[in-house]
Amino acid sequence: MNGDVSHLFAETSIDDEVLYVGRAPELSAGSEYTIRIGYRDTSDESKFIRMYINITLE
């Protein structure tokens, strides 16, 4: 990165098996971002998934 700070976040809730993606309120509508998230099975590290999510803020 070039020193810019993004105010996006992604977190997992294991209880309800949901990925939450959020943003800080000061980010401008129309801004575009790509986030990358990966998950790996803790008992078998050969099993994993990687996701690229394109985001356009409203």
C-alpha positions as CSV (number, residue, x, y, z in Angstrom):
1,M,0.0,0.0,0.0
2,N,1.0,3.6,-0.4
3,G,0.2,4.7,3.1
4,D,-3.6,5.0,2.5
5,V,-5.7,3.5,5.3
6,S,-8.9,1.7,4.3
7,H,-11.7,1.5,6.7
8,L,-13.3,-1.7,5.5
9,F,-13.5,-4.8,7.6
10,A,-14.5,-8.4,7.2
11,E,-15.1,-10.7,10.2
12,T,-16.6,-14.2,10.6
13,S,-19.1,-15.2,13.1
14,I,-18.6,-19.0,13.8
15,D,-21.9,-19.2,15.7
16,D,-24.0,-18.4,12.7
17,E,-21.5,-19.1,9.9
18,V,-21.7,-15.7,8.4
19,L,-19.1,-13.4,6.9
20,Y,-19.8,-9.8,7.8
21,V,-18.3,-7.0,5.7
22,G,-18.6,-3.4,6.8
23,R,-17.2,0.1,6.3
24,A,-16.5,3.3,8.1
25,P,-19.1,6.0,7.6
26,E,-16.6,8.5,6.2
27,L,-15.9,6.5,3.0
28,S,-17.5,8.0,-0.1
29,A,-20.3,6.5,-2.1
30,G,-19.0,5.2,-5.4
31,S,-15.6,4.2,-4.0
32,E,-14.5,0.7,-5.2
33,Y,-12.4,-1.8,-3.3
34,T,-11.3,-5.5,-3.6
35,I,-10.9,-7.5,-0.4
36,R,-9.3,-10.9,-0.3
37,I,-10.3,-13.4,2.4
38,G,-9.0,-16.9,3.0
39,Y,-10.1,-19.8,5.2
40,R,-8.2,-23.0,5.9
41,D,-9.4,-26.2,7.6
42,T,-7.6,-26.4,11.0
43,S,-7.5,-30.2,10.9
44,D,-6.5,-30.6,7.2
45,E,-4.5,-27.7,5.8
46,S,-4.9,-29.0,2.2
47,K,-8.5,-27.8,2.4
48,F,-8.9,-24.1,1.9
49,I,-11.0,-21.5,0.2
50,R,-9.9,-18.0,-1.0
51,M,-12.4,-15.4,-2.0
52,Y,-11.9,-12.1,-3.8
53,I,-14.8,-9.7,-3.2
54,N,-15.3,-6.6,-5.3
55,I,-17.1,-3.8,-3.4
56,T,-18.7,-0.6,-4.7
57,L,-20.0,1.6,-1.8
58,E,-23.5,3.0,-2.0
